[in-house]
Structures are given as structure tokens and as C-alpha cells.
Amino acid sequence: MTGTLAPTQPLSAADRCDRCGAQAYVRVVLNTGGELLFCAHHMRKHDDSIRKIASEIQDETSRLHKEPATTPDEER
């Protein structure tokens, strides 16, 4: 049911969750052809229901656990 999407743009800070407006980290392509965007919280909350109606899921929640880029001391 879920697999790799054909070339799809990575989600950006401009992509917002359809439930709460937070930054989206998951894109869900529906069986009917539409798409929904979710923050990590709402994807976890509705995971079972979403998977029943999804043809593809682009999950970028792993980005939440990466170390942020740092600025060298002389640039601060």
C-alpha cells in the first residue's frame, strides 16, 4: 500500500499540516488521487486510518531527529 513516490519534491517549511498548520513532515497521496499533509503528531495520531486510504506515503519525520547545522564561533 505504501511505497516510494515517483520523483517528489522534499517537504519544506512552507508545507503545513492540514490538521493544525504546523510544519508538515508527511505527504499522503490518497487512493482517490488527492493528497494530505501532516505534522508528525497528527500522522502518529491518525496513522491507522490514513494507511487505509493512502496509495503512497512520503515520510520525512526522520528529519526531526537530525542535529541542526551550527555556525562557526567567529560568525556568531
C-alpha positions in Angstrom: 0.0 0.0 0.0 2.8 2.5 0.8 5.9 2.8 -1.2 8.3 5.2 -2.7 6.7 8.1 -4.5 7.8 8.9 -8.1 10.1 11.9 -8.0 8.5 14.2 -5.5 9.8 17.4 -4.1 11.0 17.2 -0.5 8.7 18.8 2.0 9.7 22.3 3.0 8.9 24.8 5.8 6.2 26.2 3.6 4.3 22.8 3.6 1.8 22.9 6.5 -0.2 20.2 8.3 -3.8 20.1 7.1 -5.0 19.5 10.7 -3.1 22.1 12.7 -0.9 24.3 10.4 2.4 23.1 11.9 5.2 22.2 9.5 4.4 19.1 7.6 6.8 16.1 7.6 4.4 13.6 5.9 2.7 13.7 2.5 -0.1 11.2 1.9 -1.3 10.5 -1.6 -4.8 9.2 -1.4 -6.3 6.3 -3.3 -8.7 8.9 -4.9 -5.7 10.9 -6.2 -5.7 13.8 -3.8 -3.1 14.5 -1.2 -2.9 15.5 2.5 0.0 16.9 4.5 0.5 16.1 8.2 2.9 17.1 11.0 4.5 14.1 12.8 2.0 14.4 15.7 -1.1 14.1 13.5 0.4 11.4 11.4 1.0 9.3 14.5 -2.5 10.1 15.9 -4.3 9.1 12.7 -1.8 6.5 11.3 -4.1 3.5 11.1 -6.9 5.5 9.4 -4.6 7.2 7.0 -2.9 4.0 5.9 -6.3 2.5 4.9 -6.9 5.3 2.4 -3.4 6.0 1.2 -1.8 4.8 -2.0 1.6 6.4 -1.1 3.2 8.0 2.0 6.2 10.2 1.9 7.5 10.3 5.5 10.3 12.8 6.3 9.8 12.6 10.1 13.4 11.4 10.4 14.5 15.0 9.8 13.2 15.8 13.2 16.0 13.8 14.8 18.9 15.2 12.9 21.4 17.6 14.6 20.9 21.2 13.5 23.6 22.9 11.4 25.9 25.0 13.6 27.5 28.3 12.9 31.2 28.7 13.4 32.1 30.8 16.6 33.5 33.6 14.5 30.2 34.1 12.7 28.1 34.5 15.9 
